[in-house]
Every structure is written in structure tokens, then in C-alpha cells.
Amino acid sequence: MDDYFQKYLSEVEWLFQEDKYDPSLQPINESLFALGNGYIGSRGIYEEASVNSTPGTFFAGIFDHAASKVAELINAPNLFHFSVISKNNKLTLEDANFVTNQRTLDLKKGLLSRQTVFKMAQGNRIDYQSMRFLSSHNLNLAAMQVVLTPLDVSEEFTIDASINISIKNKGIILEKDVQTFNIFDVEKKDGLHYLSVESLDCQNEIGYAQQLFLTVDGEPRSISETNIFDIHLSKGQTAIITRIITFDTAGNTADRQKLKSTTITTLQNAIKKGFNQLLTDHIQIFEKKWVNFDIQIVGDTDIQSVLRFNLYHLLIAAHPEVKDVSIGAKLLTGEGYKGHSFWETELLFVPSALFYDPLIARHLLEYRFKRLPAALELAHKRGFKGALFPWESAESGKDETPPWSEDLDATLKIVHTGKQSLHINVAIFYAIYHYFFATDDIEFMLQMGLTLSIQMARFWKSKAVYNKQHDLYKIKEVMGPDEFHDNVNNNAYTNKLVSWSLEKTLELIELFLSEYPTETTKILKDNKFYAKEKQKLIKISHRLHFPAHEKIILQFDDFLSLKNVRLPNLDVFGLPTFPPDLLLIDLNKTQLIKQADVVLLLFLLPTLFDRKTAESNFHFYDARSLHKSSWSAPIYAGVASQLNFDEKAYRYFNISLNTDKKNIFGNTHLGMHMPGVAGSWVALVYGFCGIRIEERQLSINPQLPPNLHNVSLQFAYLDFNFHVSITQETIKLQIMHADRAWLTLQPLRTPKQQARVQIGVNSMDLVPNKEYIIKYRTLDAGHLPHSGGEVR
């Protein structure tokens, strides 16, 4: 039988496919084939849920504590469960033979489809096809169709299309698998089914409503009141079972009856539209997202394909209508890290959101502001002033870092990051700072941004200790981005970012005092920020110790006294192999590092270091990094590209892109690696394309590797949408006014009429609706042509 859903699918270059079935790969593929809309995520399971399956349905921000020492993202009832039984045999890829099997994730349209031809024990074949989606038009809606055809003989089928409530959260280390919810309400009426569950500890409630529809050869058939029913099909007859499902969530203070009525009303309205219109609505919105988010590459079709796969997972992770949540390290694709968010959200995810939809970036920063009281409490509990944000965060904003985790060899290790990885504060400030200069969002800064910046700066003031002998401030007993070395003094990354953040915090305060004196004076008064504290921050920012030896930035004090261990070889993915004669327990006695640390500093603050310093430190730490986190390779790719180390830049970029597709770290079954997925975007846009947000202007300094002949993308900046196309020789620029009402309606804000862009050391002002072509390879330290290059 022909592929029934082929008519809905995009061109082949947009399709991510699985052409064979390997049970051992299913937990990995369930992460890769995930669906999402920013509010809900669903792992790409085969709907009959085989033995090796790990179903996962996750709602953004819905956590519970009952089954774990720390909050964990609830694995909710599985809304896409669907099973077929023929002659007492369940149609599964393990229990029945199959002639063909293909699964397709349409990246452009956000659809997951499948066609399997089962061959039963008697030799008769059954064609099974399905397609499902999580709506981007209505975030509280999902829909699914199953097409069932007996190809050789008549068949009696039993269909089970009930929502699966036998779902458990996976325990880690010493924990058991536990169901984190209780069934609260079940109702059936006129073919409509309602189910609600309540989390065990936090009383978060999730409501589902569902209705099924059946046609046989195009003719409607009635279905029993239950979600389990029988159908008879003659040879060649085709049954189409349509499921329309709605859902909603509510906190423990919500009116449960309101949740129920809202969920049911949403379903009734969806039924009136019908499956085809719901599908059309979803596709229109999903394809529209790609207009602003797609990055088109000429020169390497493999890179284009896997890049779009990564962009897809960024696209389904967040939505501008979903507020007061963060982005977890595994997005909404798995239970890894229990759904917690880390510093990589601000460092890596926010930049892509800022370019694609700045409102998403604002919501992620608002999430931090709303949890400022918890950050103030954490700093106070640790004996400091100001605000310290937790290393791992969930719903409440309290510290959710577990006391132990698995080491590289699967043994238990004590987790030091919760108490020593204080640099999360500077990651949050880095995001605030660049968000403001990318959007000119005055309202955010006056309502949230300045207060956040002041309170985080106050923490560093209380953490930094003055050393009278050296006339320097020092920050002791910390862990930098490299997590192999704990309890170190004066981590260079931390100290330089702290120094920079204090300086920029004070600059922001002065800027707002000059332009909005009344509002800013009130903010300073509310935060009890006075001249004496300002002077202290100035002194710390100027006198904070920065360890270095000649041209080498020392990762921390006495780093060079550690043993220098040579990394032997590269593995099949291009990553260093672990030295065979080195014990894990001895790692902290060596100069080997887990991931980018000093090199991350070079990436984030490139203008602070001359080329020779950058080159020396890249080579020094590249020879010592094991890249045991998914975000390390893209950072090295970004720095290598700007230093014209094309081979290494391209190798690290490929590693980043294929982190999950090739299961490089062996744990993609726990969910997609957000830092790797977002990191590949950062490496390409910040690194190869050289597009960065500086103070009061946009900087574009491309360094495309030879394999990439052209990179084209669109992004948001201030009041404009930028269209940029970069070749090996030229930059083509066009800007257009963008209607971002949440910015343009701010009473204190004046919309921008032009955008300043720096290329090399030269700047130009761009006006809307004009195309600029700049031959950047011919531009050196001189000045740009008056027209800004060739303009037409």
C-alpha cells in the first residue's frame, strides 16, 4: 500500500528518517524523533511501546519532589499510546515479523509519521501507518491518525487508544523507578474521555481530554464509549482512526473544575475544526517559524542536513507564549539531569532565542528574576550578601543540585558544582547585558535587569577577599567551567568574567541614570545601592587577580604545578581518548581538563585578548581538553574559526553537530543535549559567521571554512529583521523594520531608525529597505567606503 501520509511531507532534504529497526537503538531514537511545541514535549516512541521503549511526556515547568532528593520533571501519562491486537498477537516490531518499516520526522512541519508492513505467523500482511503532531497553533492540542489495512485476508482487530497512565520516572543511582502522579479524576461522556492526574508532592495537576473517530473506506463508523474497541476489516479495507487530544496544567492553587472545563472546551472546539484543519493550522505556524530560524548552507549538504536537525530541536524547545519556565539541559526530550536547567541556558540557548525571537529570551531572564528571592536566600545561607543563583534549578528556583552523580566510569562521585560553580551568576549577567543591547528593552532593565545585576554584583563583592600583600582581590574555593578541578583559587574564567560584569553593571547604572534618572534612582534606593558600594565594586573590578604566566592564562593558581599528561589519540568521532594509565581519582592532579575553561573566556570576551594571546592559549588548552561535555567542542570550534584554524574549527563543529545524531557521549537515550544543540548554533553564528552583539552596534567578522561557500540567515536586532548572506568574499545585508509590539509600545523607548554595524574595525549605519554588499576580504584596518562597500 502507498504511504498514506506522504502527501503531507516536505521535500526529502527536510526529512530525518529511520529505515531499519534495531531494538538497542530505540532509546536513542526516541530522543532524536521527539516532538514538541515549547509547552509539551513527547519522546519519539513507537506508539505500541515496545519492551525497550522509554515513553516520555513532559510539560514545561511541571516538577515534583516525591520520588527523589531533588525536584524532577514529571514524566506524565503518555498521550500517544496506541496498540493493535490481531488474533491475540500484539503488533509490535519485536513480537511480529515485518516486511518494511520506515519512520520519518518532518523537520520543516513538525510531523512524525511511520509505515510498517507486519507479516503475521500465518503469512498474512497488515499495513500499519501513523502520523502525529503536537500543535504549534494551539499549544494545548495534539492529534494523531492511524491507518490500518489487512493486505491479504480479513482481520479482526482490537484497538487500544487509551492514554497510558502506567508511566514512571526513572530512578538514578540509588533511586527506584517511581510514578510521580496519582489519578485524580476520570470521566466518560458521549465519546469524550477526561483524565486528570496530580503530582504526589507539589499537587501540580495535568488534565487530558480525548475523543476518537473511526472511518472504514471513508465511511464513518461508531465506536464504543471506551478507548478500547474491536473492528472487522475485509481484505483491502482501510480503517482510519483519528485521535484528538487536549491537555492543560495547573498549580496547587488552581480551580480543578476550571482546569477540567477548559481542557474539555478546547477539545470540543478542536473537534469542530476537524483533523485536517488542525493539521493545516499547525503546519502553517511551524513552517513560519523556519522563515526566521533556518540557516541555509551552500557547500556541504551533510552539514546542512544535520544543522537543520539541531535547529529543529531548538525550535520545539520554547515558545513566546510559555512563560515562567527555563530550558532544561535535555530540553523536553528525556529525564536526564531530572529536567534541571543550568548555566548553559543563558550562555548558549539565550543567544539563539535572542536572534530568533527575543521575547523567548526575555521570558528566560524573567524566570531568573522571579526566583531572585530564592537566590538571595541561597547567598545568605552560604554566608554571603546579594544573590547567588543555584547551579541546578527547577520550578521553585531553589538549589536542586544532587549530592552525588555518576562519574565517567559509572561509579559514584560527590557533586561539588552546587557549592563551588559560582560562575552561573556571570553567565546570567552576560545574557542580561547582551539581551539589552540587542533589544533596547528599557522596560525589562528598569523592572528586572538592573536589580538582578546589582544583586549579583553584591554577591561578588562579598565573595572577593582583599589580599593586602599583593594589593589584589581574590576569589577562592571555586570550580570553574572545567569540572575536573574543584576547590581552586582564582579561576581565570570566573575572575575575568566577574571583573567584566562588575564594570559593565556600573556602566549600565550610569547609562540609565543619565537617560532615566527618576526610575533608576528609585531602583538604586530600593536595592540600597549607594556610593560607597559603587566605589568598592570599582576597586574589585580593577584589582581582581587574573593568573597568567607570560602569554599563558593560568586556569587557576598553581595550574602549571600539576602534572602535564599527554593525550594519546583521537577516537572515531575526533575526540581525545582517555589516557589508559591514568586513574579517574588522579585527574585533578593533572592539567587535563574536562571541557573549555580558558578557551570559553576567549570565546565570550574576544576583544580583551590580542591574537597572539588567543592563539597561545587555544593551543595550550586544546592539547589538554578531553571535551567530556557537549558544549566544549562548539566553543573550541568558535575560537578556532576566528583564529583561522580551519581544520580544527570544522572538526569540532562537526562533533558538535553530531553529538546526538551519532550518540557521541553514549547517553542520548536520556534526552537531547541542549548545550551541544545550541552550541552548534553559537559556533556557526558567533564563530564562522562572526555575528556578535556588541555595545550599541552589531559586529560581523566572518571566517568561513573552505567547505562552506555561503551561509544565509535571518535574525532580530533592535527594531529590525536582518537578512544576511555571507560568502568567502562578501557580506550581503538587508534590514527591514520589524513589529515587536512588546518593545515598540514601551512609553520610555524610542524605536530605532537605523542600525550600526561594525565589520572589522570599521562601522556603518544601515537603514531599512536597502541592500548592502560588502567585500569584507578587501577591508583591513583602514576605513569602509562611504557607501559601506558596494550598495545596490
C-alpha positions in Angstrom: 0.0 0.0 0.0 1.2 3.5 -0.8 2.4 5.8 2.0 -0.9 7.5 3.1 0.9 10.4 4.8 3.4 11.1 2.0 1.2 13.8 0.7 1.7 15.9 3.8 5.5 15.6 4.0 8.1 18.1 2.9 10.9 17.8 0.4 13.4 15.0 1.1 16.1 17.3 2.5 13.8 18.2 5.4 13.2 14.6 6.4 15.0 12.7 9.2 14.4 9.0 8.7 14.8 5.6 10.3 14.8 2.9 7.7 15.5 -0.1 9.8 14.6 -1.3 13.3 17.2 -2.0 15.9 15.8 -2.5 19.4 19.0 -1.5 21.0 18.9 1.9 19.3 15.3 2.7 20.2 16.0 4.6 23.5 18.4 6.8 21.5 16.0 7.3 18.6 13.2 8.2 20.9 15.2 11.3 21.9 16.1 12.1 18.2 12.5 11.7 17.0 10.9 13.8 19.7 8.1 16.2 19.1 7.4 19.5 21.0 5.9 22.9 20.9 7.6 24.6 23.9 4.8 23.8 26.3 4.9 20.0 26.0 7.5 17.5 24.7 7.0 13.9 23.7 9.7 11.4 23.0 9.6 9.7 19.6 8.4 6.3 20.8 6.8 3.7 18.6 3.2 4.1 19.8 2.8 0.4 20.7 5.6 1.0 23.3 7.9 -2.0 22.9 9.9 -3.5 25.7 12.9 -1.3 25.1 10.8 1.8 24.9 11.1 4.8 27.3 8.0 6.8 26.9 8.3 10.4 27.9 5.7 13.2 28.0 7.0 16.3 29.7 5.2 19.6 30.4 7.5 22.7 30.8 8.0 23.7 34.4 6.0 20.8 35.9 8.2 19.2 38.6 7.8 17.1 41.7 9.9 16.1 44.7 8.2 12.9 46.0 10.4 10.3 44.4 13.8 12.0 44.5 16.1 14.0 46.8 15.7 16.9 44.3 12.9 18.1 42.1 12.4 16.1 38.9 10.5 16.9 35.7 7.3 14.8 35.8 7.1 12.0 33.2 3.3 12.4 32.6 0.8 9.9 31.1 1.6 9.0 27.5 -0.9 10.6 25.2 0.3 8.8 22.0 0.0 5.2 23.2 -1.8 3.1 20.6 -1.8 -0.7 20.2 -3.3 -3.1 17.8 -4.0 -6.8 18.5 -4.8 -9.3 15.8 -5.6 -12.9 16.7 -4.3 -12.4 20.2 -1.0 -11.1 18.8 0.0 -7.6 19.5 1.5 -5.8 16.6 5.0 -4.8 17.7 8.3 -4.8 15.9 9.7 -7.3 18.4 6.8 -9.8 18.5 5.8 -9.8 14.9 7.8 -10.1 11.7 7.7 -7.1 9.4 8.4 -6.7 5.7 9.2 -3.0 5.8 9.5 -0.3 8.4 10.2 3.4 8.0 9.8 6.3 10.4 10.0 9.9 9.3 10.4 13.1 11.3 9.5 16.1 9.1 11.7 18.8 10.4 10.0 21.5 8.4 6.5 20.7 9.5 6.9 19.1 12.9 5.3 15.8 12.0 6.2 12.2 13.0 5.0 9.6 10.6 5.5 5.8 10.2 4.8 3.0 7.8 5.2 -0.6 8.9 4.0 -3.7 7.0 3.7 -6.5 9.5 3.9 -10.2 8.5 1.9 -12.4 10.8 2.7 -16.1 11.7 0.2 -17.3 9.1 1.9 -15.2 6.4 -0.8 -12.6 6.1 0.4 -9.0 5.9 -1.0 -5.9 7.7 -0.2 -2.4 6.7 0.1 0.0 9.6 0.7 3.7 9.2 0.5 6.6 11.6 1.2 10.3 11.9 1.1 12.6 14.9 1.9 16.1 15.9 1.9 18.5 18.9 0.3 21.6 17.6 2.2 24.8 17.3 -1.1 26.7 16.6 -2.7 25.6 19.8 -0.1 24.6 22.4 -2.8 22.6 24.3 -3.5 20.2 21.4 -2.2 17.0 19.9 -3.6 14.9 17.1 -2.8 11.5 15.6 -4.1 9.4 12.8 -3.6 5.6 12.3 -4.3 3.9 9.0 -4.8 0.2 9.2 -5.2 -2.2 6.2 -5.2 -6.0 6.1 -3.5 -6.8 2.7 -4.2 -10.5 2.3 -7.1 -11.7 4.4 -9.9 -10.3 6.5 -8.9 -9.4 10.1 -10.5 -8.8 13.5 -8.6 -6.1 15.4 -8.7 -4.9 18.9 -7.6 -1.3 19.2 -6.4 0.3 22.5 -6.1 4.1 22.1 -6.2 4.9 25.8 -3.9 7.4 27.4 -1.2 5.3 29.2 -1.1 6.0 32.9 1.5 3.3 33.8 4.4 5.7 33.3 7.2 6.1 35.8 10.1 8.4 36.3 13.4 6.5 36.1 15.4 6.5 39.3 19.1 7.2 39.2 21.9 5.7 41.2 20.2 4.6 44.5 16.6 5.6 43.5 13.8 3.4 42.3 11.5 3.9 39.3 8.5 5.7 40.7 5.2 7.0 39.3 5.2 10.7 40.3 1.4 11.2 40.0 -1.9 9.9 41.2 -5.1 9.6 39.1 -7.4 12.3 40.3 -10.4 12.4 38.0 -11.8 10.1 35.2 -15.0 10.9 33.2 -16.6 9.4 30.1 -19.5 11.1 28.3 -20.7 11.0 24.7 -17.5 9.6 23.4 -15.4 12.2 25.2 -12.9 11.0 27.8 -11.4 13.1 30.5 -8.5 12.2 32.8 -6.6 14.2 35.3 -3.6 13.3 37.4 -2.0 15.1 40.3 1.7 15.1 41.2 2.4 13.4 44.6 4.2 16.2 46.4 3.6 19.5 44.7 0.0 18.9 43.7 0.6 20.0 40.2 -2.4 18.8 38.1 -2.5 17.8 34.5 -5.8 17.3 32.6 -6.3 15.4 29.4 -9.4 15.2 27.2 -9.6 12.9 24.2 -12.1 11.7 21.5 -11.7 9.1 18.9 -13.2 8.9 15.4 -13.3 5.9 13.0 -13.8 5.6 9.3 -13.7 2.5 7.1 -13.1 3.1 3.4 -14.1 6.7 4.1 -17.4 5.9 5.8 -17.8 6.9 9.5 -18.3 4.1 12.0 -19.4 4.4 15.6 -17.0 3.5 18.4 -17.8 2.2 21.9 -17.7 4.5 24.8 -14.3 3.2 25.9 -10.9 3.8 24.3 -10.6 0.1 23.6 -12.8 -1.3 20.8 -13.0 -4.0 18.1 -13.2 -3.6 14.3 -13.6 -6.0 11.5 -11.8 -5.3 8.2 -12.1 -7.3 5.0 -9.1 -7.8 2.8 -8.0 -4.4 1.3 -10.4 -2.4 3.5 -8.8 0.6 5.2 -9.6 2.0 8.6 -8.6 5.4 9.8 -8.6 6.1 13.5 -8.3 9.7 14.4 -7.4 10.9 17.9 -7.7 14.5 19.0 -6.3 15.2 22.4 -6.2 18.3 24.5 -4.4 19.0 27.8 -3.7 21.6 30.4 -1.8 22.1 33.6 -2.5 23.9 36.9 -0.6 24.5 40.1 -1.9 23.5 43.5 -3.9 26.7 44.0 -5.9 26.2 40.8 -9.6 25.6 40.5 -9.7 22.0 39.4 -13.2 22.4 37.9 -11.8 25.2 35.7 -9.0 23.0 34.5 -11.4 20.4 33.5 -13.8 22.6 31.8 -11.0 24.4 29.9 -9.5 21.2 28.7 -12.8 19.8 27.5 -13.9 23.1 25.8 -10.6 23.2 24.0 -11.2 19.6 22.7 -14.8 20.4 21.7 -13.6 23.4 19.7 -10.8 21.3 18.1 -13.3 18.6 17.1 -15.4 21.2 15.2 -12.4 22.1 13.1 -11.5 18.5 12.3 -8.2 16.8 11.9 -7.3 18.2 8.5 -7.8 21.8 9.6 -5.9 21.2 12.8 -3.1 19.8 10.8 -3.1 22.7 8.4 -3.1 25.3 11.3 -0.1 23.5 12.8 1.9 23.3 9.6 1.3 26.9 8.7 2.7 28.1 12.1 5.6 25.6 12.1 6.7 26.5 8.6 6.5 30.2 9.5 8.9 29.6 12.4 11.5 28.3 9.9 11.4 31.6 7.9 13.2 33.3 10.7 15.2 30.4 12.1 16.5 28.5 9.1 20.2 28.7 8.3 21.0 27.9 4.7 24.4 26.5 3.8 26.0 26.0 0.4 29.0 23.8 0.1 28.3 20.8 2.4 25.0 19.1 2.2 25.7 16.8 5.2 26.3 19.9 7.4 23.1 21.4 6.1 21.1 18.3 7.0 22.3 17.8 10.5 22.3 21.5 11.2 18.6 21.6 10.4 18.1 18.6 12.7 19.7 20.5 15.5 17.8 23.7 14.7 14.5 21.7 14.8 15.2 20.7 18.4 15.9 24.3 19.4 12.7 25.3 17.7 10.5 22.9 19.6 12.0 23.7 22.9 10.5 27.1 23.6 7.6 29.3 22.7 6.9 33.0 23.3 3.6 32.2 25.0 5.2 29.9 27.5 6.4 31.9 30.5 7.9 31.4 33.9 9.9 28.3 32.9 13.5 27.7 31.9 15.1 25.4 29.4 16.5 22.1 30.8 19.8 20.5 29.8 17.8 17.8 27.9 15.1 20.2 26.6 11.8 18.3 26.8 13.1 15.1 25.3 14.2 13.0 28.3 14.7 12.7 32.0 18.4 13.4 32.0 19.5 15.7 34.8 15.9 15.4 36.0 14.9 18.3 33.7 17.0 20.9 35.5 18.3 24.0 33.9 22.0 25.1 34.3 24.2 28.0 33.2 24.2 26.8 29.6 20.6 28.1 29.2 21.8 31.7 29.5 25.2 31.1 27.9 24.1 29.0 24.8 20.3 28.8 24.5 19.5 32.5 25.0 21.7 33.7 22.1 19.8 31.6 19.6 16.5 32.7 21.1 17.6 36.3 21.1 18.3 36.1 17.3 15.1 34.1 16.5 12.5 35.5 18.9 13.8 38.0 21.6 10.6 37.6 23.6 11.6 34.0 24.4 15.0 35.3 25.6 13.2 37.9 27.8 11.0 35.2 29.3 14.0 33.1 30.2 15.6 36.1 32.0 12.2 36.8 33.7 12.4 33.2 35.0 15.6 34.2 36.9 14.1 37.4 38.2 11.0 35.7 39.6 13.4 33.4 41.5 15.6 36.2 42.8 14.2 35.7 46.4 15.5 32.1 46.3 18.9 33.4 45.0 19.1 35.9 47.8 18.3 33.2 50.3 20.9 30.9 48.9 23.6 33.5 49.1 22.6 34.3 52.7 22.6 30.6 53.6 26.2 30.4 52.2 27.3 33.4 54.3 27.3 36.0 51.5 25.3 39.1 50.5 23.4 39.7 47.3 22.1 36.9 45.1 23.6 33.6 44.1 21.7 31.6 41.6 21.7 27.8 42.1 23.8 25.6 39.8 20.7 23.4 39.1 17.3 25.0 39.0 13.8 23.7 38.6 10.3 25.1 39.4 11.0 26.9 42.7 14.4 28.4 42.0 15.9 26.6 45.0 19.2 24.7 44.7 18.3 21.3 43.1 21.9 20.1 42.7 22.1 16.4 43.8 24.7 15.4 46.4 26.2 12.7 44.1 26.2 11.6 40.5 27.9 9.1 38.2 31.5 9.6 37.3 32.9 8.8 33.8 33.4 5.2 34.8 29.8 4.9 36.3 31.0 5.0 39.9 29.5 7.3 42.4 31.2 10.7 43.0 30.4 13.7 45.2 29.0 16.6 43.3 30.9 19.8 44.0 29.3 22.0 41.4 26.4 23.0 43.6 28.6 24.8 46.1 31.6 25.8 44.0 30.4 26.6 40.5 29.5 30.2 41.3 30.2 31.4 37.8 26.5 30.8 36.9 26.0 34.3 38.1 28.2 35.8 35.4 26.5 33.7 32.8 23.2 35.2 33.7 24.6 38.7 33.7 26.2 38.0 30.3 22.8 37.1 29.0 21.2 40.2 30.5 23.8 42.5 29.1 23.6 41.2 25.6 19.8 41.0 25.7 19.6 44.7 26.5 21.9 45.8 23.7 20.2 43.5 21.2 16.7 44.8 22.0 17.0 48.1 23.8 14.3 46.8 26.1 14.2 49.7 28.6 11.2 48.3 30.5 13.0 45.0 31.2 16.1 46.7 32.6 14.1 49.1 34.8 11.8 46.4 36.1 14.2 43.5 36.4 17.6 43.7 34.7 19.3 46.4 36.9 18.1 44.8 40.1 19.4 41.4 39.0 22.7 42.9 38.0 23.1 44.8 41.3 22.3 41.9 43.5 24.6 39.5 41.6 27.4 42.2 41.8 26.8 42.4 45.5 27.4 38.7 45.8 30.8 39.1 44.2 31.6 42.0 46.5 31.1 39.7 49.5 32.8 36.7 47.9 36.0 38.5 46.8 38.7 38.8 49.5 41.3 41.5 49.6 44.9 40.4 49.8 46.9 43.3 51.4 50.3 41.8 50.5 49.5 41.7 46.8 47.1 44.6 46.8 44.6 42.3 44.9 41.2 40.9 45.4 41.0 37.1 45.1 38.1 34.6 44.8 38.9 31.3 46.5 37.5 27.8 46.8 35.6 27.7 43.5 35.1 25.4 40.5 35.5 26.9 37.0 33.8 25.6 33.9 36.3 22.7 33.9 34.8 20.3 36.4 37.8 18.1 36.9 39.4 20.5 39.4 37.4 21.5 42.4 38.2 23.9 45.3 40.6 26.0 43.3 41.7 29.6 43.9 41.3 32.4 41.3 39.8 30.5 38.4 40.8 32.8 35.5 37.4 32.4 33.7 35.5 33.3 36.8 37.7 36.2 37.9 37.8 37.9 34.5 34.1 37.5 33.9 33.4 38.8 37.4 35.7 41.8 36.7 34.0 42.4 33.4 30.5 42.0 34.9 31.1 44.5 37.7 32.5 47.0 35.2 29.5 46.6 32.9 27.0 46.7 35.8 28.3 50.1 36.8 28.3 51.3 33.2 24.6 50.2 32.9 23.7 52.1 36.1 25.4 55.3 34.8 23.7 54.9 31.4 20.3 54.6 33.0 20.9 57.3 35.5 21.7 59.7 32.6 18.7 58.7 30.5 16.1 57.7 33.1 17.2 59.4 36.3 13.9 59.2 38.3 13.3 55.5 37.6 16.9 54.5 38.1 17.3 56.5 41.4 14.4 54.6 42.8 15.9 51.2 41.8 19.2 52.1 43.5 17.3 53.2 46.6 15.2 50.1 46.7 18.3 48.0 46.4 20.2 50.1 49.0 22.9 50.7 46.4 25.0 53.8 47.5 28.2 55.5 46.5 30.3 53.5 49.0 29.3 50.2 47.5 29.9 51.6 44.0 33.5 52.5 44.9 34.1 49.1 46.3 32.9 47.4 43.1 35.1 49.7 41.0 38.1 48.7 43.2 37.3 45.0 42.9 36.8 45.1 39.1 40.2 46.9 38.7 42.2 44.8 41.2 40.7 41.3 40.8 43.6 38.8 40.4 44.0 37.3 36.9 46.5 34.4 37.0 48.8 34.3 34.0 52.4 33.2 33.1 53.9 35.0 30.1 51.3 34.5 27.3 49.5 31.6 29.0 46.4 32.4 31.1 46.5 30.1 34.1 43.2 28.3 34.6 43.7 28.9 38.3 46.5 29.5 40.8 49.4 26.9 40.6 47.9 25.2 37.5 51.3 24.8 36.0 52.5 22.8 39.0 50.1 20.0 38.1 51.3 17.0 36.0 51.2 17.5 32.3 49.7 14.4 30.7 49.8 13.8 27.0 46.5 12.9 25.3 47.3 9.8 23.2 44.9 9.6 20.2 41.6 10.7 18.8 38.6 8.4 18.7 36.4 7.7 15.7 34.5 10.9 16.4 37.6 13.1 16.6 37.7 13.5 20.3 40.8 12.7 22.5 40.8 9.3 24.1 41.3 8.9 27.9 45.0 8.1 28.8 45.0 4.4 29.5 47.3 4.5 32.5 45.5 7.4 34.3 43.1 6.7 37.1 40.0 8.9 37.4 40.8 9.7 41.0 44.1 11.3 39.9 42.6 13.6 37.2 42.6 16.6 39.5 46.4 16.2 39.9 46.9 16.7 36.2 46.5 19.6 33.7 43.8 17.6 31.8 40.5 19.4 31.8 37.0 18.2 31.2 35.9 21.0 28.9 36.6 24.5 27.7 37.5 26.9 30.5 40.1 29.5 29.5 39.1 28.9 25.9 35.5 29.7 26.9 36.8 33.0 28.2 38.4 33.7 24.9 35.1 33.0 23.2 32.9 35.2 25.4 35.2 38.2 25.6 37.3 38.1 22.4 38.1 41.8 22.4 40.0 41.6 25.7 42.8 39.5 24.2 45.3 40.1 21.4 45.6 37.4 18.7 48.9 36.1 19.9 47.5 35.5 23.4 44.4 33.9 21.9 46.5 31.5 19.7 48.9 30.6 22.5 46.1 29.7 24.9 44.0 27.9 22.3 46.9 25.6 21.5 47.9 25.2 25.2 44.4 24.1 26.4 43.4 22.3 23.2 46.2 19.8 24.0 44.7 19.3 27.5 41.0 19.1 26.9 39.1 15.8 26.9 35.8 17.6 25.8 33.6 15.4 28.1 30.7 17.8 27.8 28.7 18.5 24.7 29.2 22.3 24.8 33.0 22.1 24.8 33.6 21.2 21.1 31.4 24.1 19.7 33.3 26.6 21.9 36.6 25.3 20.6 35.1 25.4 17.0 34.1 29.1 17.5 37.5 30.2 18.8 39.4 28.1 16.2 37.3 29.7 13.4 38.1 33.2 14.4 41.8 32.3 14.6 41.7 30.8 11.1 42.4 27.3 12.3 40.1 25.9 9.7 40.7 22.2 10.1 40.2 22.2 13.9 37.3 24.5 13.6 35.5 22.3 11.1 36.3 19.1 13.1 35.0 20.5 16.4 31.9 21.9 14.6 31.1 18.5 13.1 31.5 16.9 16.6 29.0 19.5 18.0 26.5 19.0 15.2 26.6 15.2 15.5 26.6 15.0 19.3 23.2 13.3 19.4 22.7 12.0 15.9 25.8 9.8 16.4 25.3 9.4 20.2 28.9 10.6 20.7 28.7 10.7 24.5 26.7 7.5 24.8 23.8 9.0 26.7 21.5 10.4 24.1 18.9 8.0 25.4 18.5 10.3 28.4 17.5 13.1 26.0 19.0 15.5 23.5 22.0 17.6 24.7 20.8 21.2 24.7 24.3 22.6 25.2 25.5 20.7 22.1 22.5 21.6 20.0 22.6 25.2 21.0 26.4 25.2 20.9 26.4 24.2 17.3 24.3 27.3 16.5 26.7 29.5 18.6 29.7 28.0 16.8 28.3 28.7 13.4 26.7 32.2 14.0 29.2 33.6 16.5 32.2 31.7 15.2 32.1 31.1 11.5 29.8 34.0 10.6 31.3 36.2 13.3 28.0 37.8 14.1 28.0 39.2 17.6 26.2 41.8 19.6 28.5 44.5 20.9 27.7 47.7 22.8 25.4 49.9 20.7 26.3 48.0 17.5 26.3 44.7 15.7 29.6 43.2 14.7 30.1 40.9 11.7 33.5 39.4 11.1 33.1 36.2 9.1 35.7 33.4 8.9 34.0 30.7 6.9 35.9 27.5 6.5 36.7 26.5 2.9 33.9 23.8 2.9 31.2 26.5 3.4 30.7 28.6 0.3 27.7 30.5 1.5 25.8 30.9 4.8 22.4 32.7 4.8 20.3 33.5 7.8 17.8 36.0 9.3 17.8 37.3 12.8 16.3 40.0 15.0 18.3 43.0 16.2 16.8 46.1 17.8 13.7 47.2 15.7 14.8 45.3 12.6 15.0 41.9 11.0 18.3 41.3 9.4 18.8 39.2 6.2 22.5 38.2 5.9 24.2 36.2 3.3 28.0 35.5 3.7 30.3 34.1 1.1 34.1 33.6 1.2 34.4 37.2 -0.1 31.3 39.2 0.5 28.6 40.0 3.1 25.2 40.9 1.7 23.0 42.7 4.2 19.4 43.9 4.2 17.4 45.1 7.1 13.6 45.7 7.4 11.6 47.2 10.2 10.0 44.6 12.5 6.9 45.0 14.5 7.7 43.8 18.0 4.8 45.3 19.9 6.1 44.5 23.3 9.1 46.7 22.6 7.6 49.5 20.4 4.7 50.1 22.9 7.1 50.9 25.8 6.5 54.6 26.6 10.1 55.3 27.6 11.5 53.8 24.4 12.2 55.4 21.1 12.2 53.0 18.1 15.4 52.9 16.2 15.5 54.2 12.6 18.9 52.8 11.7 21.3 50.1 12.9 25.1 50.4 13.3 27.1 47.5 12.1 30.9 47.0 12.5 32.9 45.0 10.1 36.5 44.6 11.1 37.4 47.9 12.7 35.0 49.9 10.6 31.4 50.9 11.3 28.5 51.9 9.2 24.9 52.9 9.7 22.3 50.8 7.9 18.9 52.0 7.0 15.9 49.7 6.2 14.8 48.5 2.8 18.3 48.9 1.2 20.7 46.1 0.2 24.4 46.4 1.1 27.1 44.2 -0.4 30.4 44.5 1.3 33.6 42.9 0.1 35.0 42.2 3.6 38.1 40.4 2.4 39.4 43.6 0.9 38.8 45.6 4.1 41.7 46.0 6.5 42.4 48.4 9.3 41.5 51.3 7.0 38.1 52.7 6.6 34.9 51.5 4.9 33.9 53.1 1.7 31.5 55.9 2.4 28.6 53.8 0.9 29.5 50.9 3.1 31.0 48.9 0.3 29.1 48.2 -2.9 25.5 49.1 -2.3 22.5 48.5 -4.5 
